[in-house]
Amino acid sequence: MRKVTFTLISVVCSVALAQTVYKWVDEDGVVHYSDQPHANAEKVHVKAPQTYKAGTLDGTVTGGAPGTPGASAAQYQGCAVVQPGNDQSFSNIDSLTVVVQTDPMLRPGDKVFVTLDGQALNGGAPTGAQFTISPVERGTHSVAAQVKSADGSIQCQTPSVTFNVQQNSVLNPHNPNNAVVRPH
C-alpha cells in the first residue's frame, strides 16, 4: 500500500509541474492523473509552482554605522550574553564560562571584549566569544560584552547580565555543607 501511495504522490507531483493535467476514473473507480489526454478525461489546470530566485550578494563588506554611507548589510543585528542567564544563581562554583553570541556571526577582524562588574577581563585584551572566569567570588555580579572592529570602534554592545554566586562559608558552622567529620 505504501508503494502505491508513494507512486501516486510522485506521479501527481511530477504531473503538477506540467500545469495542464488530465484526470479520469477507470472502471474500477481508481482515479488517474496524466499530462497526456485520455478518453473521458477532465482537464484540470494547476497553478505554476511558487519559486524563489536568490539575488546576488555584493562581496564587499565595509564598516560604518547603520544608515551612514559605506554601511553594509552585514552590520550586526544584535549581540547578547547567552551564558550565564540573567538573574541566574550558582552555588559552590570555582569557574564560570561566559558565552557571547552575535547576529550575524562574528566577522573576520572583529573582536569580543567582556567586562565583569564594569572591569575589563583578560587584562583588557580580547576575550573571544567564550571566556572562563576563574575564580568566581561570591556575590552579585554583572557581565557585559562589546564587539569591536580592528580599528577599535564599537560595532555591537550587549545588555548587562546579572548573576549571583553563592559559596559556603566556614563562618557558618550550622550549614550542613560545612560539616566536619571527626575521627572516633
C-alpha positions as a printed Julia matrix, in Angstrom:
184×3 Matrix{Float64}:
   0.0    0.0     0.0
   2.86   2.4     0.82
   4.47   1.8    -2.56
   1.2    2.57   -4.35
   0.65   5.72   -2.3
   4.22   6.88   -2.86
   3.93   6.2    -6.6
   0.67   8.13   -6.84
   2.13  11.07   -4.92
   5.21  11.05   -7.15
   3.08  10.99  -10.29
   0.82  13.77   -9.02
   3.83  15.93   -8.09
   5.56  15.4   -11.42
   2.34  15.92  -13.33
   1.59  19.06  -11.3
   4.7   20.68  -12.7
   3.23  20.31  -16.21
   0.49  22.88  -15.36
  -2.12  21.07  -17.52
  -3.29  17.82  -16.01
  -5.85  15.3   -17.19
  -7.9   13.42  -14.62
 -10.1   10.38  -15.17
 -11.61   7.5   -13.25
 -11.3    3.97  -14.65
 -13.95   1.21  -14.49
 -12.63   0.07  -11.08
 -13.1    3.54   -9.57
  -9.37   4.33   -9.47
  -8.53   7.99  -10.12
  -5.73   8.6   -12.63
  -3.75  11.74  -13.46
  -1.65  12.35  -16.55
  -0.13  15.11  -18.64
  -1.45  13.29  -21.76
  -5.12  13.46  -22.85
  -7.18  10.31  -22.27
 -10.7    9.27  -23.26
 -13.27  10.63  -20.75
 -10.53  12.71  -19.07
 -11.29  16.02  -17.41
  -8.79  18.82  -17.99
  -7.51  20.31  -14.72
  -5.38  23.45  -14.66
  -2.7   23.52  -11.98
  -1.14  26.77  -10.87
   2.55  27.19  -11.56
   4.71  26.25   -8.55
   5.98  29.03   -6.33
   9.66  29.58   -6.91
  12.38  31.7    -5.38
  15.4   33.11   -7.11
  18.16  34.26   -4.78
  19.63  37.66   -5.5
  23.34  38.18   -5.85
  25.39  39.34   -2.9
  27.93  42.1    -3.08
  31.18  40.57   -1.87
  32.45  43.77   -0.24
  31.99  44.4     3.45
  32.56  47.92    4.61
  32.46  49.5     8.03
  30.37  52.3     9.31
  27.32  52.76   11.42
  23.96  51.68   10.05
  22.38  54.38    7.92
  25.7   56.03    7.05
  27.44  55.92    3.68
  29.63  52.82    3.49
  27.43  50.84    5.88
  26.78  47.31    4.72
  24.02  44.76    5.13
  26.46  42.71    7.2
  26.11  45.03   10.21
  25.32  43.24   13.46
  21.6   42.92   14.07
  22.36  42.26   17.71
  24.61  40.65   20.27
  23.94  39.17   23.68
  25.48  37.35   26.61
  23.72  33.97   26.37
  25.54  32.36   29.28
  25.11  32.97   32.19
  21.39  33.75   32.05
  20.09  36.96   33.55
  19.4   36.58   37.32
  20.84  33.05   37.27
  22.24  31.75   40.58
  25.23  29.45   41.02
  26.27  27.55   44.14
  29.79  26.5    45.04
  31.45  27.1    41.67
  35.13  27.66   41.03
  34.76  29.0    37.48
  32.08  30.34   35.17
  32.04  30.38   31.37
  30.66  33.5    29.69
  29.31  32.98   26.15
  28.6   35.88   23.79
  26.53  35.43   20.63
  26.29  37.82   17.67
  23.82  38.03   14.8
  25.19  37.52   12.19
  28.24  35.52   13.28
  31.37  37.38   14.33
  33.0   38.93   11.25
  36.7   38.38   10.49
  38.79  41.04   12.23
  36.16  41.85   14.87
  36.95  41.03   18.49
  34.85  40.42   21.62
  35.73  42.17   24.89
  33.99  41.01   28.1
  33.65  43.07   31.28
  32.82  41.81   34.79
  31.37  44.34   37.19
  32.47  47.11   34.8
  36.11  45.93   34.71
  37.72  44.56   31.56
  38.6   40.87   31.73
  41.72  39.29   30.24
  43.78  42.36   31.04
  41.79  44.4    28.51
  42.74  42.06   25.64
  40.0   40.43   23.53
  38.39  37.5    25.3
  36.69  35.82   22.38
  33.05  34.78   22.23
  33.63  32.3    25.07
  35.66  33.14   28.17
  36.06  31.37   31.52
  36.19  33.48   34.68
  38.19  31.81   37.46
  37.99  32.15   40.39
  34.48  33.49   40.84
  33.9   35.45   44.03
  30.63  35.15   45.94
  28.04  37.86   45.47
  26.04  39.53   42.75
  27.92  40.31   39.54
  27.17  41.83   36.15
  28.77  40.82   32.88
  28.58  42.59   29.5
  30.45  42.5    26.21
  31.38  44.69   23.29
  32.26  43.72   19.74
  34.93  45.99   18.32
  36.31  46.23   14.8
  40.04  46.18   14.01
  40.17  49.98   14.34
  38.67  49.77   17.87
  35.23  51.16   17.03
  32.31  49.53   18.84
  30.18  47.51   16.41
  27.78  45.98   18.95
  27.27  46.16   22.72
  25.35  43.63   24.82
  22.96  44.48   27.6
  24.36  43.77   31.05
  23.5   40.36   32.55
  23.33  39.97   36.32
  24.12  36.67   38.07
  24.59  35.51   41.66
  27.28  33.28   43.13
  26.72  31.6    46.47
  29.67  29.98   48.24
  29.74  28.09   51.53
  31.07  29.97   54.49
  33.37  28.47   57.09
  31.91  31.06   59.46
  28.53  29.25   59.45
  29.08  26.04   61.44
  25.37  25.08   61.23
  25.47  24.79   57.44
  25.29  21.03   56.63
  27.71  21.57   53.73
  30.36  22.61   56.25
  30.05  19.54   58.45
  33.41  18.46   59.79
  33.99  14.74   60.04
  35.83  13.92   63.26
  37.53  10.57   63.79
  36.03   8.42   66.57
